[in-house]
Amino acid sequence: MNFALVGLHRAPPFAWLSEGLTETFLRHGHRRVEEAHRASLVLNFIDTSRPRPFRRKAQAVFVAAVAEVEPPFGHPMDKGYPLLVRSLANVLLALVPEGEALPTVHLLTLEQGHLVVPGNSDPSDMFEAVYRRLRPMATARLVLNNIFEPDLPPELWQGDPNTEAIREAGKKLAELNLLPTPFPMDRYLSPRDRRHIQLLYGIGGLSYGNLSARMDETRFWMSASGVDKSNLREIGRDILLVKGYDPERNAMLLSVPPGVEPRRVSVDAIEHWMIYREHPEVGAILHVHAWMDGVPSTEVVYPCGTYELGEAVAALVRSAPVPVEAAVGLKNHGLTIVGRSMEDIFRRVEGKLYQPVPMS
């Protein structure tokens, strides 16, 4: 992996960290490049009062914004998340002086994942801990591309009983207060930055949670990205039919009605595709930013929409005593719950879901 440092990495608040992380990455066999456009990981050191984003040109470039944040850090959505979005980064490394010899490092992801590296007196330990948490995120392969084919049969243009089950499940999640409000990017981003996000990821806003239901042996319906999951209406925009994954183009294949301007499917489509393909008895999948006691969890905080996260979740479903009833924790993020139907999922989790997601 090639990496580059940009922004204020030579400034006094960051010089010690940039030098330490550089040494750590080099020791692990990575290569530093001076031209940031040649890097797959860019560490962008920013001023919290005027964060200057690094405008990558491809989805494959992972950007980690590094900022010094005055204590207390508080809830991640208060200080950290707006800064993460304004810097157009995949992850924020917030350095928070809290009385230790070294600052505490809060790693905050777009999916609201939150990791903490406590400050201590040994810089090498801290650099290594940050590296161990950052590398899997930076090297994971995003599956964000969608290929839309206007071949949805006319009898499905208004949906079917499966799409109705998804609509009702979205309303149920709202009733249970398990649908975080989509993040208001308009409040923090300029029109230019919103266009940049749209170009890179094809989303108009950040929303959380998703639902899907199997249609047949090879296809499944799934909620779109960036939409209100409690108000899923139009087929091809709010709910889409996923018919496969193309590994050569690293893209999800979708059937849409002719004449509809489609939205992208949820970023977790690759994960759901893996589960449906391996387990014919699974009829529905629910992902929420909530938790249940006693669930097995992934070990690494992979970004949502990555092939690696899909593999990790699929492996835990596979190893469950009854895979069709598996509930899997996504470390520091939320739950993926599978079942024979949406009704089956809600029956099994009733009274067991809680927030916030525990962090480790």
Phi, psi and omega in degrees: 000128173272140178227157180221152176247130179225171178081224189264035187292342178266354182288154183307322181293341190237347188304317181297322181287316181297322178293317181293317179292323177300312179300319181293316179296319179296320180297330179271011173092008179273164186239129177271136177238146180279329180274109187299332182290348178265000184263149172265341173235126177241123174264111185253109182272121192235160172269125184297331182283331179217072183294126179259112184286153169267120185267090179289158184255357182215151178299330187289346179277124180260127183247126174249116176274137180241126183218151173264123185241131180293140177287158356279151180290324177070204178291136184305330182285346184283298182260319190286312189294316176301323180292321177300314182291317182295332179272001178055038185257163174277329180212147176251132170254103181262118179269118186239108175295123183224030175096345178282171177297326177238153181290154169287140179250119176259121175259122184237128182256166179299332180276012180074015171291145185220114176247148181232128171253106184297146175292148178207186185266000183246101182301321183298322177296319181293316179301318181294320179295318177297317179300314183298327180277329185276321186302312181299325178295315187288335184259356180289151184260113179288140174243082185252341184288141175240138173246112184265128178238121185282058185240019179292127181301143182306327182292350179252003183296334177258007179092194180206185180302332179291319178291327176294323177295323177294316179301313182293324178294322177298319177295322179297319178298321178295319179297326180274002180060040181249017177242095176305143179298137175308139183292129185281082182297330180302332183287335188243342185247144174286163176305323179296316181292324177295322177295323178297315177299317180298319181294318184285316191239354177065031180236147178262348180193167180257120176231167191227146183091151176203164183221147175212159179214135180293138174261313178208199186299327187242349187237152176213150175273145181210148178293151181279166177277142173075019180244160176288111185290346178272359183220059182272117187238294194274132175288132182097340177243308181266326178229131183235154178262115179269127182244359177166182177229131179257104183293329181294322178262359180048054187217149173276141180257130185229141173263128180229159176291147175299143175083358179265135174276101190282152167270161174287147177287161178308146182296341181277010182301323181296322178295313180296320179302317179298317183291313180298320182296322185275335188234089182300337182281345178286126182248348182202154179220137180234134174237126181225155174270072179209182185217160171225148178290145172080014181270143172290149186228149171299152184270333187245142177274085174277149175295147173297147180086008179259149179299323182294321177295318177302317179295319181295318179291317180299324179294321179290324175297316181300323185273357180294148178305320175231094187306326182290350177241025184286142169234120189241132175274134171262113191312127177058030186217302183171205186233144164246123185236128180249157180194177178288334179200170175298320179299320179297317180298310183295326178296320183285331185259358184304126179078002184251341182279141176211161177232159356282168176292130178294141182250149179215000000 
